[in-house]
Amino acid sequence: MNRYQFVDDHQRRHGVKRLCDILGLARSSFYYRRRTASARAARQTVEAGIAARIRKVHQVSAYT
């Protein structure tokens, strides 16, 4: 678990400001990371597909 996820998971109980202060995070960084989460997830999906294609090509080329 990273610090941003920790803040997200515990913000209702302790508040974003307090958690960010304790963990040494800028609140703007926390909110930026939350705002861009869907873009990161989409990029990870694309990169996983590319990695799978690379593994497949590598595996096929090893047998030819």
A tleap script that builds the chain and sets N, CA, C and O, in Angstrom:
source leaprc.protein.ff14SB
mol = sequence {
  NMET ASN ARG TYR GLN PHE VAL ASP ASP HIE
  GLN ARG ARG HIE GLY VAL LYS ARG LEU CYS
  ASP ILE LEU GLY LEU ALA ARG SER SER PHE
  TYR TYR ARG ARG ARG THR ALA SER ALA ARG
  ALA ALA ARG GLN THR VAL GLU ALA GLY ILE
  ALA ALA ARG ILE ARG LYS VAL HIE GLN VAL
  SER ALA TYR CTHR
}
set mol.1.N position { 0.851 -1.172 0.000 }
set mol.1.CA position { 0.000 0.000 0.000 }
set mol.1.C position { 0.895 1.234 0.000 }
set mol.1.O position { 1.878 1.301 0.738 }
set mol.2.N position { 0.546 2.200 -0.830 }
set mol.2.CA position { 1.338 3.422 -0.820 }
set mol.2.C position { 0.673 4.476 0.071 }
set mol.2.O position { -0.452 4.295 0.539 }
set mol.3.N position { 1.376 5.553 0.289 }
set mol.3.CA position { 0.892 6.589 1.207 }
set mol.3.C position { -0.402 7.227 0.721 }
set mol.3.O position { -1.278 7.551 1.523 }
set mol.4.N position { -0.525 7.407 -0.591 }
set mol.4.CA position { -1.737 8.008 -1.140 }
set mol.4.C position { -2.950 7.115 -0.889 }
set mol.4.O position { -4.027 7.603 -0.547 }
set mol.5.N position { -2.774 5.826 -1.057 }
set mol.5.CA position { -3.865 4.887 -0.809 }
set mol.5.C position { -4.231 4.890 0.672 }
set mol.5.O position { -5.406 4.802 1.027 }
set mol.6.N position { -3.229 4.988 1.522 }
set mol.6.CA position { -3.482 5.046 2.958 }
set mol.6.C position { -4.342 6.255 3.308 }
set mol.6.O position { -5.306 6.141 4.066 }
set mol.7.N position { -3.991 7.410 2.755 }
set mol.7.CA position { -4.780 8.620 3.004 }
set mol.7.C position { -6.202 8.428 2.496 }
set mol.7.O position { -7.161 8.784 3.180 }
set mol.8.N position { -6.340 7.869 1.304 }
set mol.8.CA position { -7.660 7.653 0.729 }
set mol.8.C position { -8.499 6.718 1.609 }
set mol.8.O position { -9.693 6.942 1.805 }
set mol.9.N position { -7.870 5.689 2.125 }
set mol.9.CA position { -8.579 4.716 2.952 }
set mol.9.C position { -8.986 5.260 4.324 }
set mol.9.O position { -9.985 4.813 4.887 }
set mol.10.N position { -8.239 6.207 4.864 }
set mol.10.CA position { -8.467 6.668 6.236 }
set mol.10.C position { -8.921 8.125 6.339 }
set mol.10.O position { -8.991 8.670 7.441 }
set mol.11.N position { -9.224 8.751 5.226 }
set mol.11.CA position { -9.542 10.180 5.251 }
set mol.11.C position { -10.823 10.515 6.018 }
set mol.11.O position { -10.917 11.589 6.612 }
set mol.12.N position { -11.792 9.629 6.016 }
set mol.12.CA position { -13.044 9.926 6.729 }
set mol.12.C position { -12.824 9.986 8.247 }
set mol.12.O position { -13.450 10.782 8.946 }
set mol.13.N position { -11.952 9.158 8.723 }
set mol.13.CA position { -11.737 9.099 10.168 }
set mol.13.C position { -10.796 10.193 10.668 }
set mol.13.O position { -11.003 10.761 11.741 }
set mol.14.N position { -9.741 10.488 9.866 }
set mol.14.CA position { -8.708 11.404 10.354 }
set mol.14.C position { -8.588 12.700 9.568 }
set mol.14.O position { -7.984 13.655 10.058 }
set mol.15.N position { -9.136 12.763 8.379 }
set mol.15.CA position { -9.047 13.973 7.558 }
set mol.15.C position { -7.815 13.980 6.677 }
set mol.15.O position { -6.740 13.536 7.080 }
set mol.16.N position { -7.986 14.485 5.481 }
set mol.16.CA position { -6.899 14.510 4.497 }
set mol.16.C position { -5.755 15.403 4.981 }
set mol.16.O position { -4.589 15.016 4.897 }
set mol.17.N position { -6.078 16.582 5.481 }
set mol.17.CA position { -5.032 17.511 5.916 }
set mol.17.C position { -4.145 16.877 6.981 }
set mol.17.O position { -2.919 16.932 6.881 }
set mol.18.N position { -4.744 16.289 7.978 }
set mol.18.CA position { -3.967 15.692 9.073 }
set mol.18.C position { -3.104 14.540 8.577 }
set mol.18.O position { -1.924 14.456 8.915 }
set mol.19.N position { -3.684 13.658 7.783 }
set mol.19.CA position { -2.923 12.511 7.280 }
set mol.19.C position { -1.771 12.945 6.388 }
set mol.19.O position { -0.664 12.416 6.490 }
set mol.20.N position { -2.035 13.911 5.514 }
set mol.20.CA position { -0.962 14.385 4.637 }
set mol.20.C position { 0.159 15.032 5.437 }
set mol.20.O position { 1.335 14.838 5.130 }
set mol.21.N position { -0.197 15.798 6.457 }
set mol.21.CA position { 0.832 16.410 7.316 }
set mol.21.C position { 1.684 15.342 7.986 }
set mol.21.O position { 2.910 15.453 8.011 }
set mol.22.N position { 1.052 14.315 8.526 }
set mol.22.CA position { 1.773 13.251 9.225 }
set mol.22.C position { 2.666 12.466 8.269 }
set mol.22.O position { 3.795 12.114 8.614 }
set mol.23.N position { 2.154 12.193 7.060 }
set mol.23.CA position { 2.903 11.377 6.105 }
set mol.23.C position { 3.861 12.180 5.229 }
set mol.23.O position { 4.608 11.610 4.435 }
set mol.24.N position { 3.836 13.489 5.375 }
set mol.24.CA position { 4.746 14.330 4.600 }
set mol.24.C position { 4.337 14.464 3.143 }
set mol.24.O position { 5.190 14.587 2.265 }
set mol.25.N position { 3.042 14.441 2.884 }
set mol.25.CA position { 2.532 14.598 1.522 }
set mol.25.C position { 1.918 15.983 1.357 }
set mol.25.O position { 1.360 16.549 2.297 }
set mol.26.N position { 2.030 16.506 0.167 }
set mol.26.CA position { 1.301 17.733 -0.140 }
set mol.26.C position { -0.134 17.342 -0.466 }
set mol.26.O position { -0.369 16.399 -1.221 }
set mol.27.N position { -1.083 18.061 0.099 }
set mol.27.CA position { -2.481 17.746 -0.192 }
set mol.27.C position { -2.763 17.852 -1.679 }
set mol.27.O position { -3.550 17.072 -2.217 }
set mol.28.N position { -2.134 18.804 -2.349 }
set mol.28.CA position { -2.357 18.953 -3.787 }
set mol.28.C position { -1.914 17.699 -4.536 }
set mol.28.O position { -2.535 17.319 -5.529 }
set mol.29.N position { -0.849 17.058 -4.070 }
set mol.29.CA position { -0.387 15.812 -4.690 }
set mol.29.C position { -1.404 14.701 -4.494 }
set mol.29.O position { -1.656 13.915 -5.407 }
set mol.30.N position { -1.991 14.634 -3.299 }
set mol.30.CA position { -3.012 13.625 -3.028 }
set mol.30.C position { -4.205 13.815 -3.953 }
set mol.30.O position { -4.680 12.862 -4.571 }
set mol.31.N position { -4.687 15.051 -4.046 }
set mol.31.CA position { -5.858 15.307 -4.884 }
set mol.31.C position { -5.538 15.130 -6.367 }
set mol.31.O position { -6.387 14.664 -7.126 }
set mol.32.N position { -4.329 15.495 -6.790 }
set mol.32.CA position { -3.927 15.274 -8.186 }
set mol.32.C position { -3.905 13.784 -8.504 }
set mol.32.O position { -4.396 13.358 -9.550 }
set mol.33.N position { -3.343 13.006 -7.612 }
set mol.33.CA position { -3.265 11.564 -7.826 }
set mol.33.C position { -4.667 10.944 -7.896 }
set mol.33.O position { -4.914 10.056 -8.712 }
set mol.34.N position { -5.572 11.408 -7.048 }
set mol.34.CA position { -6.933 10.886 -7.080 }
set mol.34.C position { -7.632 11.299 -8.374 }
set mol.34.O position { -8.366 10.505 -8.963 }
set mol.35.N position { -7.407 12.530 -8.816 }
set mol.35.CA position { -8.048 13.027 -10.038 }
set mol.35.C position { -7.559 12.283 -11.277 }
set mol.35.O position { -8.318 12.120 -12.232 }
set mol.36.N position { -6.324 11.834 -11.279 }
set mol.36.CA position { -5.753 11.184 -12.453 }
set mol.36.C position { -5.736 9.657 -12.347 }
set mol.36.O position { -5.085 8.994 -13.154 }
set mol.37.N position { -6.432 9.100 -11.380 }
set mol.37.CA position { -6.427 7.644 -11.162 }
set mol.37.C position { -6.944 6.875 -12.368 }
set mol.37.O position { -6.376 5.842 -12.720 }
set mol.38.N position { -8.000 7.347 -13.006 }
set mol.38.CA position { -8.556 6.610 -14.142 }
set mol.38.C position { -7.584 6.600 -15.322 }
set mol.38.O position { -7.485 5.600 -16.032 }
set mol.39.N position { -6.875 7.691 -15.533 }
set mol.39.CA position { -5.890 7.739 -16.623 }
set mol.39.C position { -4.746 6.766 -16.345 }
set mol.39.O position { -4.271 6.093 -17.260 }
set mol.40.N position { -4.298 6.684 -15.082 }
set mol.40.CA position { -3.233 5.741 -14.729 }
set mol.40.C position { -3.688 4.309 -14.928 }
set mol.40.O position { -2.930 3.477 -15.425 }
set mol.41.N position { -4.928 4.015 -14.540 }
set mol.41.CA position { -5.452 2.656 -14.698 }
set mol.41.C position { -5.543 2.279 -16.172 }
set mol.41.O position { -5.219 1.151 -16.545 }
set mol.42.N position { -5.976 3.205 -17.002 }
set mol.42.CA position { -6.064 2.938 -18.443 }
set mol.42.C position { -4.674 2.699 -19.024 }
set mol.42.O position { -4.486 1.799 -19.842 }
set mol.43.N position { -3.712 3.498 -18.605 }
set mol.43.CA position { -2.338 3.335 -19.095 }
set mol.43.C position { -1.763 1.989 -18.655 }
set mol.43.O position { -1.065 1.335 -19.430 }
set mol.44.N position { -2.046 1.572 -17.429 }
set mol.44.CA position { -1.558 0.275 -16.948 }
set mol.44.C position { -2.165 -0.869 -17.752 }
set mol.44.O position { -1.488 -1.859 -18.031 }
set mol.45.N position { -3.424 -0.742 -18.124 }
set mol.45.CA position { -4.079 -1.769 -18.929 }
set mol.45.C position { -3.411 -1.877 -20.290 }
set mol.45.O position { -3.127 -2.977 -20.762 }
set mol.46.N position { -3.163 -0.745 -20.915 }
set mol.46.CA position { -2.499 -0.735 -22.223 }
set mol.46.C position { -1.097 -1.328 -22.106 }
set mol.46.O position { -0.697 -2.147 -22.933 }
set mol.47.N position { -0.356 -0.921 -21.088 }
set mol.47.CA position { 1.003 -1.426 -20.911 }
set mol.47.C position { 1.026 -2.923 -20.629 }
set mol.47.O position { 1.947 -3.614 -21.063 }
set mol.48.N position { 0.029 -3.435 -19.911 }
set mol.48.CA position { -0.051 -4.874 -19.657 }
set mol.48.C position { -0.290 -5.628 -20.958 }
set mol.48.O position { 0.274 -6.701 -21.169 }
set mol.49.N position { -1.121 -5.069 -21.829 }
set mol.49.CA position { -1.367 -5.686 -23.133 }
set mol.49.C position { -0.110 -5.710 -23.982 }
set mol.49.O position { 0.185 -6.709 -24.639 }
set mol.50.N position { 0.620 -4.623 -23.970 }
set mol.50.CA position { 1.878 -4.554 -24.731 }
set mol.50.C position { 2.880 -5.561 -24.178 }
set mol.50.O position { 3.550 -6.254 -24.944 }
set mol.51.N position { 2.985 -5.647 -22.864 }
set mol.51.CA position { 3.915 -6.599 -22.253 }
set mol.51.C position { 3.539 -8.031 -22.621 }
set mol.51.O position { 4.419 -8.856 -22.865 }
set mol.52.N position { 2.249 -8.335 -22.664 }
set mol.52.CA position { 1.805 -9.682 -23.044 }
set mol.52.C position { 2.180 -9.977 -24.493 }
set mol.52.O position { 2.614 -11.084 -24.812 }
set mol.53.N position { 2.014 -8.993 -25.364 }
set mol.53.CA position { 2.394 -9.181 -26.774 }
set mol.53.C position { 3.898 -9.407 -26.913 }
set mol.53.O position { 4.336 -10.250 -27.696 }
set mol.54.N position { 4.674 -8.656 -26.158 }
set mol.54.CA position { 6.135 -8.809 -26.205 }
set mol.54.C position { 6.532 -10.206 -25.730 }
set mol.54.O position { 7.374 -10.857 -26.349 }
set mol.55.N position { 5.928 -10.668 -24.628 }
set mol.55.CA position { 6.233 -12.010 -24.137 }
set mol.55.C position { 5.883 -13.071 -25.173 }
set mol.55.O position { 6.635 -14.026 -25.369 }
set mol.56.N position { 4.737 -12.903 -25.837 }
set mol.56.CA position { 4.312 -13.861 -26.839 }
set mol.56.C position { 5.278 -13.895 -28.017 }
set mol.56.O position { 5.671 -14.968 -28.473 }
set mol.57.N position { 5.654 -12.728 -28.504 }
set mol.57.CA position { 6.615 -12.666 -29.620 }
set mol.57.C position { 7.945 -13.259 -29.200 }
set mol.57.O position { 8.568 -13.984 -29.975 }
set mol.58.N position { 8.385 -12.970 -28.004 }
set mol.58.CA position { 9.647 -13.513 -27.514 }
set mol.58.C position { 9.566 -15.047 -27.434 }
set mol.58.O position { 10.503 -15.741 -27.829 }
set mol.59.N position { 8.460 -15.562 -26.929 }
set mol.59.CA position { 8.289 -17.003 -26.793 }
set mol.59.C position { 8.261 -17.666 -28.176 }
set mol.59.O position { 8.897 -18.702 -28.369 }
set mol.60.N position { 7.551 -17.097 -29.119 }
set mol.60.CA position { 7.471 -17.647 -30.463 }
set mol.60.C position { 8.832 -17.585 -31.135 }
set mol.60.O position { 9.217 -18.536 -31.815 }
set mol.61.N position { 9.560 -16.515 -30.970 }
set mol.61.CA position { 10.859 -16.384 -31.632 }
set mol.61.C position { 11.886 -17.350 -31.057 }
set mol.61.O position { 12.852 -17.693 -31.739 }
set mol.62.N position { 11.700 -17.792 -29.826 }
set mol.62.CA position { 12.633 -18.730 -29.218 }
set mol.62.C position { 12.538 -20.104 -29.869 }
set mol.62.O position { 13.496 -20.874 -29.820 }
set mol.63.N position { 11.391 -20.426 -30.483 }
set mol.63.CA position { 11.168 -21.735 -31.092 }
set mol.63.C position { 11.371 -21.741 -32.603 }
set mol.63.O position { 11.201 -22.780 -33.241 }
set mol.64.N position { 11.725 -20.617 -33.178 }
set mol.64.CA position { 11.944 -20.584 -34.635 }
set mol.64.C position { 13.378 -20.419 -34.998 }
set mol.64.O position { 13.714 -20.374 -36.182 }
savepdb mol mol.pdb
quit
